[in-house]
Amino acid sequence: MVQGTVDGAGPSVPEPGTTFREFASSDLAKGYLDLTIDTNAPRFVRVEVRSATGEAIALSNPVWLLRGDPAGGIPAGRQVR
């Protein structure tokens, strides 16, 4: 699982504070994995599934967990309410 804060780092601060958590294939024996995500600050979460050799098998789009609307608003085409 890849997650990071929604910090608007931009090109002047290229280190977005992204973290990675790895899980063994045995953790998925049920077919899913329940995770607790800290939402005290806005963040994004996405999933990367890799083979034992590290080859990417599947990647998700990020899920943005915002605490409020971004400063510039949410573009109309991306709004879900």
N, C-alpha and C positions, 0 to 999 in steps of 0.2 A: 504494500500500500504506500502510495506517495501522498504526502500532505504538506502544506505550507500555509503560512499566514498570507492574507490578502493585504499586502503592504504597499502596493503601487510603487515598488522599488524603481522601476524604470532603468534607463541606461546608466544613470549616475550611481546607482547602488545595485549592481548586478547579482548580489547574493540575496535571494529571496527568503532564506530561512527554510528551505525545503528539507523535509526529513523523509526517511525511508524505513519501513518496517517489513521484515521478512517473516514468512510463515512456512512451515514444512507442509509438504503435500498431505501428510497425515492429519493436519489441522482441518483439511477440507473433506474429511471422510464422510461427513453428513451431507455434503453437496453445497454447503454454504458456510460462511464464517461470520459470526456476530462480532462487531467491533464497537467500542465506545470511542467517540470522537469528541475532543474538547472543543466546544463552540463558544468559549468565553471571549474569543476574538474571532473576527471573520477569517475563514480559511477555505482552502480548496482541498479536495480529496479525489484521487483517482487510483485506479487499479492497474497494475502491470502483472501479467502472468508470464512466467519464464520457465523454460525447460531446465533440467538439471545442468545443462551446459551453459545456461545463461541466455539462450536464444529467446527473443520475444515471441510469445505465442498469441497473446491477446493484450490489448490496451484499451482502457476506457477513456472517454472524455472526462474532463474534470467536473466535479459537482461543486458548485460555489455555495458555501454556507455563509451568507451575509447577515450581519446584525441590523442592517438598514440599507437604504438606497445609496449607491455610490454617489460621490460628489457631482458627477456629470449626469446622473440619472441612468436609468436602464433604457437602452434603445427599444423603441416600440416593438420591433420584430423579435426581441428576446424576452419580452415580458410574459410572465405567467402569473396570473392572479385569480 
